[in-house]
Amino acid sequence: MIDEIRTPKQTAPGRQDWYELEVEGCIKSGWFDGLDGWEVIPLPDGNTLLSGWVKDQPALHGLFARIRDLNLKLISLQVRPTSTA
């Protein structure tokens, strides 16, 4: 489980939300090269944290499809909504 609260490293262009997904096992960052600006962080418990901006629901479903296609188990998902000022 993700214990600490992380803050996005950059500002979202337009209206986007910052997502953090924890998946089971240690994965290579190259598996997610198609996701611009996403971070792939190995966790101490052997799992992996994926975090980045998602602009809309189709993009989120594409991310879920990538996780499914790689046969990864989703452990947790957190969203940090943002708004444009």
N, C-alpha and C positions, 0 to 999 in steps of 0.2 A: 504494500500500500504506500502511497505517496504521503509522507509525513510532513514535509515542510511545504510552505507556501512559496511558490516561485513567482517571479515577476517577469513579464515579457521583456526580452532584451531590446526590442525595437518597437516603434510605434506602428500601429496597423494603418495601412493606406485605406481610406474609406471606412465603411462599417464592416468590421470583422470581429470575430471572437477568438480568444486564445484558448487552445485546447491542449490538455495533457493526457496522454494515454499511456498506461503502463501495460506492457505485454510480458508474457512469461518467457524467460530465457534471455540469453545475451545474443543480440542480433548485430549484424554489421551495418554500419551507416550506409554503405553502398546500396543496400536493399531499398532505401528510401530516397535515392538520388533525384527522383522525379518530383519530390516535394520541396519546392523552393523555400529556403529559409527555415526548414524544420531542423530541430536539434534531435540527435539520437544520443541518449546519455545512459551508459551502463550504471545500474544501481548496485549498492553493496550486497543486496540479497540475491544477485544473479539475474534479476529481471532487467528490462530496458524501459526507459522513459522516452516517449516521443512527444515533442511539444512544438507548437507552431500556430500560425494564424489560419483560420478556416473562414472563407468569405461567404459561403452559403451552404444550404443543405445538400445540393448535388455534390459539392466538393467534399463534404463530410462523408457522404455515402461512398464516394470514390476512395476515400481513406479507409473506410471499413472494408471495402472490396479488396484493397491491397493487403490488409491484415488477414482477411479470409484466404486470399489466394496464396499467401505465404504460409498458411496453416499455423498462424500464431494465435495464442489464446489471450484474449483481452482480459486483464485483471481489473483495471479501473479506468474511469474516464472522469475528468474534471473540466469544466468550462469556466472561463473567466470572461464574462461579457464585458464589452467595451462600448463606448458610445462616442460619436464624433461631436465635437463642441463647435 
